[in-house]
Amino acid sequence: MQLITSVESVKFPFKISHKSKTLFTGSCFAENIGAKLNELKFPVQVNPLGINYNPISIGKSLAFTMSNKHIFEDNLFLANDLWNSYDFHSQFSNADKGECLNLINSSISRSNDFLKKTDYLFISYGTAYVYSLKSDGSFVSNCHKQDDKAFNRELLKPNEIVEYWSEIIKNLKEFNPDLKIFFTVSPVRHKRDGFISNQLSKSVLFVAINELKELFGNTFYFPSYEIMMDELRDYRFYNDDMIHPSSKAIEYIFEKFDESFFDKETNNLNIRISKINKALKHKVFSVGSTSHIEHLKRLKEEIKALVSEYEYIDFRD
């Protein structure tokens, strides 16, 4: 008896391996899948310039990365005893102006180096709503808890996203000609927008992504939204806020990701790495005991054997 509507696994004409460099950018949902790959020792970078939700902010983040353009003091403002930038996430905010600039500019340089060699770029749109400063009309990536009265809020139109992102994609393909670009829509509903407005916003994103796929080669779509909405629509697959997917839901969607992108060798390697990770997280009750020391020795030998076989796997952390 079929009790759910299954989303057919998408098969792509290429595979992601532990040699592939992958960058995830966009909503916090991108962070969830990116974190799973990071745990499995894939060379991955996740939101190097911070979480972003709307297409303009995500595009600006990539533009900073490609240009390796550093920011200066006039890009910062002081609020709540912290120096902030409207273009960057609050993770970079700092009481020291110089340190704030250093954190942002160092991250730009690191992401620039990584993107040059990236094989797969995953872009997770969260909302089509954007905020701009009333003072000069510039779009902001983070409002840093400033008064709502300082901003205008608007819903992007599909053609606005397509026009803006057509430039971004052209620049990406010049910057890294072999790059494969994947779009996805975050299943996280933006409750603050209101559920009706949220659905309208998601619809705008779907239309824009479909047009971009038709316009550009090496541009694809992964159905994370559809998997959550159709296969995991029960509230037991949500966190207590009834908005964000639970860890079980993230695991399930990652299994779908696995089916789409991993071959048998990669899966076998994932099993070996997962076994080591589990052993590393094992709670020890008798630290320094003979059994504990033997456990560590065995674990060290397992890691050594795996790294000697797959020299590109990094277990230094």
N, C-alpha and C positions, 0 to 999 in steps of 0.2 A: 504494500500500500504506500503510495507516494504522498507524504504529508507536508512536503515543502515544494516550492517552485525553485528548481536548481538553476543556477547561472552557469552556463556552459564554460568550461575552462578554455581560456584563450591560448592558442599555440602560436608562438612566434618563430620565425625562421633563423633564430640565433639563441644562444644560451648564455646565462650569466654564470661565471665560474669564480673561483677564488683568485684568479688572475685579473678579473675584470675590475676596473675602477668605476664606482657608482656614486653619484651625488643625488641626494634627496633635498628638495627645497619646497617650502610652502607651509601648509597648516601643520598642526601638532600631529595629525594622522601620519604625515610623512615621517615624522620622528619615530613613531611606533614601529613602522616597517623597517626604517633605516637602523633603528636600535637592534632589531632582530638580526640583521645582516652583520652589524658590528660585533655582536656577541659571538657570531659564528666565524669571526676572523676574516670576513670579506674586507677588502680595502674600500672603505666607504666614508663619505663625508656627509653629515646631516646638518642642514641649516647653519652653515658656517657664519652667516651674518644675522642669525636669529630667526625665530618663527615669523612667518608672514601669512596672511589669509587671502588677500584679494589679488587679482592679476596684476594690477599696477605696482603694488608693493613688491611682489615676487619678481616682476620684470626689472624694477629699479635695483633690487638686490643683485640680480644677474648682471645688470649693466655695470654696477660698481665692480663686480668680480672681473668681468672681461676687460674693462679699461684699466684696472689696477689703480684707479683714481683714489688717492688718499684725501681725507677731509681735514679741515683746519678749524681753528677756534671759532670762526664766525658761523660754523655749522652747529655749534653747541648752544644750549641755553641752560640756565640754572633754575631748578625747581625742586622743592622738598629737600634742600641741602645736597642735591646731586646734580652733576653735569650730565645732560642728556642730548640725544639727537633725534629729531623727528623721523629720520631715515633709518634708524637702527633700534633694535630691541633693547629693552631695559636691562638685559643681562650685561650690557656694556656700560651702563650708567655707573658713575663713580664720583665720590666726593672730591677727588683730585682731577682737575681738568686735563692735565698732561697724561694721566693714567687712562682716562676715558678715551682720549685720542689714540693712545698707544694700543689699547685693546681693540678698537675698531680697525685701525690701519693694519695691524698685524694680521687680523682675521681676513681682511681684504686680500693681502698678499698671499696668505696661505691658500685661500680659496682660488685665487688666480692660478697658482701653480698646479693645483689639483685639477681644475676644470680643463686645463690644456691637455691633460692626459686621460680625461674621463671618457669611458666607453658608453655609459648609460646615465642619462639625466632624467630623474622623476620629478614631475611638477605636480603638486597637490593643491588645487584651488579649493578654498573653503567658502568664500562668499563673493558676490558681485557688488557688494556695497563698499564704497570707499569714503574716506574722510579727507577733507582739504582745509587748509588754514584760511579763515576769512580774511586775514591780513594781506595775503599775497596770492591765494588761490592754489598754492602748491599742495600736492597730495602728500599725506603723511603715512608712514608705515606703522608708527606707534604714537598714541596720544599721550603716553606717560601720565595718565590720570589728571590731565589738565581739564579745566572747565569746559563742558560740552558747548558752551556758547562761543568758544573760540573756533569752532569747526563747522563746516558744512558737510552734510551727509547726503550721498546720492547713489542711485543704483545705476551701474554701468549698463550700456546697451551692448548686445552681442557684437555689432559692427565696430564699436569703440575698442572692445577687447581684441578683435581680429586685427584691426588696423595697428594697434599698439604692439601686439605680439608678433605680427608679421615682421616688423623691424627687429624685434628681439631675436626671433628665430633666424633671420638672415644673418645677423651679427654672430649668433652662436655657430652657425655653419661655416662662417668665414674663420672664426676663432678656432674651431675644432671640427674640421670637415668630416671626420668619421663618427661624430657624436650621434647617438640615437636618442630621441626625445620621447618620453612617455608622459602623457597627461593622465590625471585621475582627479575625481571629485571627492572631497572628504565627506564621509557619511555623517560627520558630526553636525548636528543641526544648531544653527545660531539662534538660540532662544531669545537673545536680546533683540533681534530683528523682528520677532514675532513669527509664529509658525507659518502663517500664510505668506508673509514677506520672505521668509527663509526659502520656501518652496519656489517662489518666483525667482529668487536669486540663484538657486541651484539650476533652474531651467535655463537661465541666461548663460550660465557656465557651460552647460551641455551643448547648447547651440553654437557657442563660440568655438569650443574644442572641436566639434564636428567640422566646422568650416576650416579651421586651421589644419586639420588632418587632410582635408581634400586639397588644400593649397600646397602642402609641403610633403616631400618624401622623407623617409626615416623618422616619421612622426606617428606615434601610436597612442592607444588608449588602454588602460587597465581598469576593469570594472569594480573597484573597491566599494563604491557607493551602492551598486546593484547587489553585490554579495550581501552587504549589511541589510539593505532594505528588503530583499526577497528571501534570502536563506536564513537570515538571523533577525527576523523582524520581532521576535519575542523579546519582552523586556528583561528576561533573565540574562540576555547577552549584553546588557548595559550596566554601567557603573551605577552607584546610588543616586547620581544626579539625573538618571534616565536620559542622558544626552550623549555621553561619551561611551564608546564601545568598551566592554569589559576585557580583561586579559584573555579570557577564553575566546572572545570574538576576534581579538587581534591574532591569537594563535590560529584560529580557523582561516582567517583571511590570508595569513602568511602561508598556510598550507596551499591555498589557491595560487598564491604567488609562486610557491615552490613548483607546482604542477606546470605553470606557464614558463618558468625560466631556468629550472635546474635539470641537468641530466643525471644519469645513474651515478657517475663518478662523483659529481658534486654532492649528491645526496649521501653517498657512503662516507665522504669526508665530513659532512655535517654531523653524521651520527658519531663519528670518532671525536670530533671537537666537542659536541654536546656532552659526551661521556666525561671528557676531561673537565669541562666547565662545571658539571654536576659534582665531580670529586673535589674541585677547588672550593665549592661553596659548602662542602660538607661540614656540619657543625662538630667541632672537636671538644670533647669533655675532658680529655686527659692530655693537654698540651705538653709536649716534651717526653711523653712516655715512649717506650720501645715500639708499641704498635703505631703510635702517631708518627714516629721517625721513619718506620718502615713504609707506612702509607705515603709519606712525602717522597721517599726515595723511588717508590714504584711510579708515582705520579710524574716525577721529574724524568724518569726513563721513558715513560709513555710520550711525554712532550718532546723529548729529545729525538725519539724514533720518528714521530710524526713530522717534525721540522726537518729532519735529515731527508725524509722522503718527499716532502713538499716544502722546499726552501723558501717559498714566497709566503708561507703562513707565519704571522708575527705573534708570538706569545710573550713578548717582552713585558707587557703590562701585568 
